[in-house]
């Protein structure tokens, strides 16, 4: 597993990102936009992130339907759509996945520098979630799950994908990850994310840790 560190700012709001990904993942960077694609045992892991006045992190897992394999060409089309329009709607991403007979599970975190109330104490973010493991907020040696995981099977053209509000205390860590390959106890897994050891914590997946 390899580690990438990046400074990721939303206007005047400073963030530090740690990204953990399997060896052999495809990494592309262009004008502040980072795109990662990784072949995982349970699908294709996708990551797109960029800074700006509205920072966004997209983490997704593309899987085939009815026992089929995940399609790399559909994964590339999703990343291309996000690169061309980082705020591509859930409907647009759902259309791409459905037309390719794929399921897309994803978490989207948005941080708008113009929509803050008290940034010295906390950041106010928006989260879209569909089918992914829950986002964790780690602070003072503990973790909590501040948002719901959303529609279990991923984004869907037939169901609304509501955004959720997230108050992210300064000093806290947000941990996003793709679903584990094996059936393991999620509480035990999440306890291991407090002091993160990549080699022992779902090393076959994609992980992002964001520091406020």
N, C-alpha and C positions, 0 to 999 in steps of 0.2 A: 504494500500500500504506500502511496506517495502523498505528500503534503504540499499544498500551495497556500501561500499567505498573500493577501491583498488588502490594501486600504480601499475602503468602499464608502464614499461620502454621499450624503443627501444634502446638497446645499452646504450650510454651515454645520450640519450634524455629522460628526465623525464616527466612523465604524471601522472595525478591523475584522476581516474574514479569514477563517482557517477552513480550507477545503481538503477533505481526505477522500482519495479515490484509488481504485485498484490500478496496479501497474498495467500499462498498455492502453489506457484511456486516451481518446482523442481530445486535444486541447487546442482551441483557437481563440486568439485575442485580436481585436480590431477596434481602435479608438475608444478604449474604455469598456468595451463589451467583451465578456468572457463567456464562451460556449464550450461545454464539455459533453462528450458522449462516451458512454462506457457499456460494453457488453457484459451484462450480469447473468448469473445462472437463472434468474427468474424474469428476465426481460432486458430492456435497454434503458439504462439510467441516463437522464438528461438534466443538464444544469445550464441556466442562462442567468447572468447577473450583470448589472450595470449601475453606475452611479448617476449623479445629476440632481436637479432639484427634486425629482421623484425617483428615488432609488427603488430598484425591484430585484428580487431574487426569485427565480422559478426553479423548482426541483420536481422532476417528474419520473415516472416509471411507465414505459410503454410495454404492453403485453399483447400477445396474440389472443384472439377469441376462439372458443371451441377447440382448445388443444393445439392451435396453430402457434408457430413461433412469432416472436416480435420481428417486425420488418424494419431493417435499417433505413430503407428509402423513406419510410413514413417518419422515422425519427429525424432524419435529415431535413425533411420538409417542415416539421414542427420547429426545429432550431432555426431554420431559415426564416420562418414567419416571425419568430421572436426577434431575430436580428434585424429584420426589415422594419418591424414595428414592435418595440419592446413591450408595448401595452396591448398587444393583440388580445382580443376578448376571449373569454372562455368559450363562447359560441364558435369562434373561428378555430380554436385549437380542437374543439370537439368535432367539428366538421372534418378536419384533416384526419383525425384518428378514425372516425366512423367510416369515412370513404375508403380507408385502407383496411377496414375490418379489424381494427385494433382497439384496445382499451387503454386509456390514458389516465393514470392516477397522478395527482400533482398537488403541490403546495405552492402558493404564490404569496410572497411577503412584499408589501409596498410601504415605503416610508416617504412621506411628502413633507419637505421642509417648510412649506407654507401652511400646513395644517397642524401645527404644534401649539400646545397650551403652556407647558412649563418644561421646556427641554433641558433645563439644568437638573431637573429631578427625574424625568422620564420621557421616553419617546412614545408618541402615539402612532401606531401602525395599523394597517389593514391586512387581513389574511383571507385568502380564498383557499379552501381545502376540499379535496375530493379523493377519498380512498387511501390516502397515505397514512403512515403512522403519525401519531400526534406530534405537533411541535412542542418542544420542551423549553421552559424558562427556568434556568438554573441560577440560583442566587443564595449566597451564604451557606453553602454546603447542602442545599436541598433543591428539589425540583418540583415544579407543578406543571399541569397541562392547562394553559389558559384559553385554548380554543378547541372546538370540536373537529373531528377528522372529516366530517362531511359524508357525502354519498359513498357507500362502501366500494362500489365497483368502478369509481372514477367519474370523470365529467361526462355529462350526457346531454344531448340536444333536447331532451324532453323534460329536463328538470332544471329549475333555476339554481344558479351557483351563487348564493349570497355571500357577501363579504362579512367578516367579523372584525370587531375592534379589538386591539391589543394594546394595553399599557405596559411598556417595557421599561422597567426601572433602570436607571443608569447604574452601571456596574454589573448588571445581569448579563447572562449568556443565553442566546437562543440557539438551540440545537435542532437541526432538521436532518432527517435521514430517510432513505428508502427502506421498504419493508424487508425484514430478514428473509433469507432463503428457507431456513428450517423453522419448525414450529417450536419456539422457545418462549419462556416466560417474559413478557414485555416489562413487567415491573423490575425484574432482575436486570434485564438489559438496560433499562433506563437508569437504574441506580449506578450502573457502570459508566454512564455518560457524565456523571458529576465530575469525576476525575477521569478524563477520557483516555483510554488506552486503545488506540486503533486496532492493534493486533488481536485484542481480545474482545472487541465489540463490533460484531457484524462487519468483519473486515471485507466481506464480499459486496458491500453496498457503497453508496455515496453518502457522505456526511458533510454538513456545513455547520460551523460554529461561528456565530456573530457576536462580537463584543461591543457593547455600547460604552 
